[in-house]
Amino acid sequence: MILEKLNEWPSPKITKHLLIFSIILTIIVYPIMAYFFILSKYPVGFIESQLSFSGSVLKGHYKITNINYYRIMQILDYAYMISYGTFSFSLALIISRKFENGSFWSNSGHLISILGIFAACCDAIENAFILAMLTDPSGFPDIWAITHSCFALVKYILLFTCIGWAIVAAITLLIKKRSS
């Protein structure tokens, strides 16, 4: 099974390098994205926009947005997806490998590492819909906004699951270390 391979692959050294790479990439990409987001004058935050499930709401936002800057930010978001997908993958593996092989925490961590990548993939599809909507900001089919929001919802559920798992698993590790 592929999850069992994650006990050893990628190697601990490569996994650590992936974690460091993801942090550096985030530090580089996120401020640039934020800069273009501010320049775009997009009227609401990411979560409110991504979970609107409404073409008319997004069309209203796009009317008062500098679409060119907003498009640049959406394109840069693909690099950010790589950073957080890699981060969640490598962090979950690093934590899960501190538990005994075959244990609940080891197995669930392997699954979580894959879910982090899947979250980034959902984000990529969501962004494809955003970029498609930006080709005709006032006339795109409303179903695109609904589909975009569905992928965003799945992304957020997966990300919050990954974050929650990492917090609980790390606390569990700390408790185990203190009790031994």
Secondary structure, DSSP 8 states (H G I E B T S, - for coil): -HHHHTTTSS-HHHHHHHHHHHHHHHHHHHHHHHHHHHHHT-SS-HHHHHT---HHHHHHHHHTS-HHHHHHHHHHHHHHHHHHHHHHHHHHHHHHTTS-TTSHHHHHHHHHHHHHHHHHHHHHHHHHHHHHHHTSTTTS-HHHHHHHHHHHHHHHHHHHHHHHHHHHHHHHHHHHHHH-
